[in-house]
Amino acid sequence: MMGMLFSCENDLGTIQEVTATADMPDEIVNDMHTLYSDSGVVVYEMIATRMEKFGEPKNIRLFKDGFQVNFFKEKDSIVSTLTAEYAEIRERDNVIIARNNVIFTNFEKNQTLKTEELFWDQTKKRVMTEKHFEVIGEKTTVSGYGLDTDETFTDYNMHKVSVESQNSNNNNDSIQ
């Protein structure tokens, strides 16, 4: 069995060919627009210019050109929007990872979260980041490292936080 680990140099061409095909997506969808519903009610929609789907063993969907997710409160009423320049859906873990210029806006609360990486656990219905983040509201901007919130961005825990209030004199009150 150990002898199989070593290969002749002329086998490398064959190995490279196999690797190349393994990196090809099983399915490519251009101009994707998908609605996701729960008990017949549309919960969110996903819009992307290009989606690449990889089956087993990877079992992921890649959005190399970014994506947008609109969350609905009721029919035709968007409560929040998530955009990112890159995203992947790990189907086995039921997790969506958004990276690069991630912006999550809650229109009801008039709040925007900006970060470079966001994990969206669809099983727990939680959104989190360990990276630096900013939450920009009407009157205050909160920044820190590490955040954990629900899907609608309503109740959240923030870590290593500093708050800047736009209409007060002391501009950097730290919250423990």
C-alpha positions as CSV (number, residue, x, y, z in Angstrom):
1,M,0.0,0.0,0.0
2,M,2.8,2.4,0.8
3,G,4.3,2.0,-2.7
4,M,1.3,3.8,-4.1
5,L,2.4,7.1,-2.6
6,F,5.3,7.4,-5.0
7,S,4.8,8.0,-8.6
8,C,7.0,8.3,-11.7
9,E,7.5,11.8,-13.1
10,N,5.7,11.0,-16.3
11,D,2.5,10.4,-14.3
12,L,2.3,14.1,-13.4
13,G,0.5,15.0,-16.6
14,T,-2.3,12.5,-15.9
15,I,-2.6,13.8,-12.3
16,Q,-2.9,17.4,-13.4
17,E,-5.7,16.5,-15.9
18,V,-7.7,14.8,-13.1
19,T,-7.2,17.8,-10.8
20,A,-8.3,20.3,-13.4
21,T,-11.6,18.5,-14.0
22,A,-12.2,18.3,-10.2
23,D,-12.0,22.1,-10.1
24,M,-14.7,22.5,-12.7
25,P,-18.2,23.3,-11.4
26,D,-20.9,20.8,-12.0
27,E,-23.4,23.5,-12.8
28,I,-23.1,27.2,-13.6
29,V,-26.1,29.6,-13.4
30,N,-25.9,33.1,-14.8
31,D,-28.3,35.8,-13.7
32,M,-29.6,33.8,-10.8
33,H,-32.7,34.9,-8.9
34,T,-33.9,32.3,-6.4
35,L,-36.7,32.7,-3.8
36,Y,-36.5,30.8,-0.5
37,S,-39.7,30.1,1.4
38,D,-40.6,28.6,4.7
39,S,-44.2,27.1,5.1
40,G,-45.2,28.7,1.8
41,V,-44.0,32.2,2.8
42,V,-41.1,33.8,0.9
43,V,-38.4,34.5,3.6
44,Y,-35.6,35.8,1.3
45,E,-34.4,36.0,-2.2
46,M,-30.9,35.6,-3.6
47,I,-29.7,37.4,-6.6
48,A,-26.3,36.9,-8.4
49,T,-24.8,37.4,-11.8
50,R,-23.1,34.0,-11.6
51,M,-23.3,30.9,-9.4
52,E,-21.0,27.9,-9.6
53,K,-22.2,24.7,-8.0
54,F,-19.8,21.9,-7.0
55,G,-21.3,18.6,-6.0
56,E,-19.7,15.9,-3.8
57,P,-17.3,15.9,-2.1
58,K,-17.1,19.8,-1.9
59,N,-20.9,20.3,-1.9
60,I,-20.6,24.1,-2.2
61,R,-22.0,26.9,-4.3
62,L,-19.6,29.8,-5.2
63,F,-20.5,33.4,-6.0
64,K,-17.2,34.8,-7.2
65,D,-18.8,37.9,-8.6
66,G,-20.8,38.5,-5.4
67,F,-24.4,38.2,-4.4
68,Q,-27.4,40.1,-2.9
69,V,-29.9,38.6,-0.4
70,N,-33.2,40.4,0.3
71,F,-35.0,39.4,3.5
72,F,-38.8,39.8,3.5
73,K,-40.9,40.7,6.5
74,E,-44.1,40.1,4.5
75,K,-44.8,39.7,0.9
76,D,-43.1,42.5,-1.2
77,S,-41.7,44.1,2.0
78,I,-38.0,43.9,2.3
79,V,-36.8,44.3,5.8
80,S,-33.0,43.9,5.2
81,T,-30.5,43.3,2.5
82,L,-27.1,41.6,2.5
83,T,-24.5,42.2,-0.2
84,A,-21.0,40.9,-0.7
85,E,-18.4,40.8,-3.4
86,Y,-17.8,37.0,-2.8
87,A,-19.9,34.3,-1.2
88,E,-20.0,30.6,-0.7
89,I,-22.8,28.3,0.4
90,R,-21.6,25.2,2.3
91,E,-24.6,23.0,1.8
92,R,-23.6,20.3,4.2
93,D,-23.1,22.7,7.1
94,N,-26.1,24.9,6.0
95,V,-23.8,27.9,6.3
96,I,-23.3,30.9,4.0
97,I,-20.0,32.7,4.1
98,A,-19.9,36.3,2.7
99,R,-16.6,38.0,2.2
100,N,-15.1,41.3,0.8
101,N,-17.1,44.5,1.3
102,V,-20.0,42.8,3.2
103,I,-22.9,45.2,3.8
104,F,-26.0,44.2,5.8
105,T,-28.7,46.9,6.0
106,N,-31.8,46.8,8.1
107,F,-34.2,49.3,6.7
108,E,-36.7,49.3,9.6
109,K,-33.9,50.2,12.1
110,N,-32.0,52.3,9.6
111,Q,-28.8,50.5,10.5
112,T,-26.0,49.2,8.3
113,L,-23.4,46.6,9.2
114,K,-20.1,46.7,7.3
115,T,-17.4,44.0,7.6
116,E,-15.1,41.9,5.5
117,E,-16.4,38.5,6.5
118,L,-19.8,37.2,7.7
119,F,-20.9,33.7,8.6
120,W,-24.7,33.0,8.3
121,D,-25.7,29.8,10.0
122,Q,-29.1,29.0,8.5
123,T,-29.8,26.2,11.0
124,K,-29.4,28.4,14.0
125,K,-30.7,31.4,12.1
126,R,-27.7,33.5,13.3
127,V,-25.2,35.8,11.6
128,M,-21.7,36.3,13.0
129,T,-18.3,37.7,12.3
130,E,-15.0,37.6,14.1
131,K,-13.5,40.4,12.0
132,H,-13.7,44.2,12.5
133,F,-17.2,45.6,11.9
134,E,-19.0,48.9,11.9
135,V,-22.7,49.4,12.6
136,I,-23.8,52.7,11.2
137,G,-27.1,54.0,12.6
138,E,-28.9,57.3,12.4
139,K,-27.2,58.8,15.4
140,T,-24.3,56.5,16.3
141,T,-21.6,54.4,14.7
142,V,-20.5,51.4,16.7
143,S,-17.4,49.5,15.7
144,G,-15.6,46.5,17.2
145,Y,-14.2,43.0,16.6
146,G,-16.7,40.2,16.6
147,L,-20.5,40.3,16.4
148,D,-23.3,37.8,16.6
149,T,-26.9,38.6,15.6
150,D,-30.1,37.0,14.4
151,E,-31.0,36.9,10.7
152,T,-33.1,40.0,10.7
153,F,-30.3,41.9,12.6
154,T,-32.6,42.7,15.5
155,D,-30.9,41.5,18.6
156,Y,-27.1,41.3,18.7
157,N,-24.1,40.8,20.8
158,M,-21.0,42.9,19.9
159,H,-17.5,42.5,21.2
160,K,-14.5,44.9,21.8
161,V,-16.8,47.8,21.0
162,S,-16.4,51.5,20.8
163,V,-19.3,53.9,20.1
164,E,-19.2,57.2,18.3
165,S,-22.2,59.4,18.7
166,Q,-22.7,62.0,16.0
167,N,-24.6,64.5,18.2
168,S,-22.6,64.5,21.4
169,N,-19.3,66.0,22.6
170,N,-17.5,62.9,23.8
171,N,-16.8,61.1,20.6
172,N,-15.4,57.8,21.8
173,D,-17.2,56.3,24.8
174,S,-16.1,52.7,25.2
175,I,-18.8,50.2,26.2
176,Q,-17.6,47.2,28.2
